Amino acid sequence: MTDTIFHKIIRREIPADIVFEDEHVIAFRDIAPQAPVHVLFVPKVDVATLNDLPASQPEVVGRLAIAAAAYAKREGFADDGYRVVINCNGHGGQTVFQVHLHLLAGAPLGRFGTARDS
């Protein structure tokens, strides 16, 4: 596994604005937010992409989703709504190769899923 910026955050080698942590997941604010609330939820196990997640470990993604939902409720925007996204590989928009979930909220987010112009 390649050592990523997320691994360094997990090990506290570089600073991050950590907003949630338990034994399985760490969450921190994105340094280039795409919405008023943009938090990354990262498992503490090494999985480069969603494609690399073993079928025997669905709890990895489940824990990310449950942590994101709990955070949305705790912060008071769950009822207004939020978006969760997991990018996979280059065409999917993944730039850090440690699987992670983006939670975006804090404003109406509009339509989703159109291809980016080259």
N, C-alpha and C positions, 0 to 999 in steps of 0.2 A: 504494500500500500504506500502510495506517495504521501509524504508528510505535507499536509495542507495548512492554510491559515486557521482553519477550524480546529485542527488537532492542536495547534499552538495555543489557541484560545482555551480549549479544554484543559490543557496543562498549565494554563496561566502564564505562559511565556510572553504573550502580548496582551495588552488590555482590551477589554470590550465592555460595553454597557449590558451586563448580564441582568436579565429580568426574571428568569426562572431557572431552577436547577433541581434535579433529583438524582438518584443513583444511575438513571438510564439516559437522561436527556439534559441538554443545556440549551438555553435560549437567550439570544442577545439581539439588540437593535442592529439593523443593517446600516452600514456606514454610507450607503448611497440609497436612501429610502425612495421607494416608488409610490408611496402613499403616506398620509400623516402618521399612521402606525405601520411599521414594517419590521417585523421580528422574525429571526431565523431560528428554527428549532432543529437541533442537530443531535443525532444519537451518539452515545459515547462508545459505540462499537464501530469498527472500521468497515464501511461499505461505500465503495466509490460512487456507484450509480444505482438507480432503482433496478436496472438490469442485473446488477450483481447481488441483489438481495436474495438469499437462499429461500426457497419455498418453505423450508422448515422454520423460518424466523419471521413470520408475518407480524409478530408483536413489535418489531422494530418500528414499522410505519404506524402501527396502531398506537404506540406510545407517543409518537410525534403528534398525531391527530388529537389524542386525548389531552395532551399537554397544551396544545394550541387552543382547544375549546375551553379548557379550564382557565387559561390566561384571558381569553376574550370575556368570559363571564366575570372573572375577578376585576378586570379593568372597566367593565360596564358597557361594552359595545357589542356584546353577543346578540342582543335582541335587535339592534340596528342592522347587523349583518357584517360579514367579513369574508374574505377569500383566502383559501389555502391552495398553494401551488407547490408541486414537486417537479422541477425541471430534470430532464434526463439527456445527457450528452450534448454535444455542440449545437445541433439543430434545434434541440429543445430548450436552449438557453442556459444550460448548466455551465458555470465558469469555475466553480470550486468542486473538485471531484471527491467529495464526501457527501453522501446523500443528506439532504436537508429539506425542510418544509418552510416555505415562506408564508407568513400570516400578514395579510394586508387589510387595513381597515382605517376608519376615521373620517371617511368621506364616501359619497357614492362613487363606485369604481367603474361604472360603465360597462360596455361590451368587452368581451374577452375572446381571444382565439384567432384573430386574423393574422396572416403572415406579415412579417416585417418587410418593407421595401428594401431592396438591395442597394 
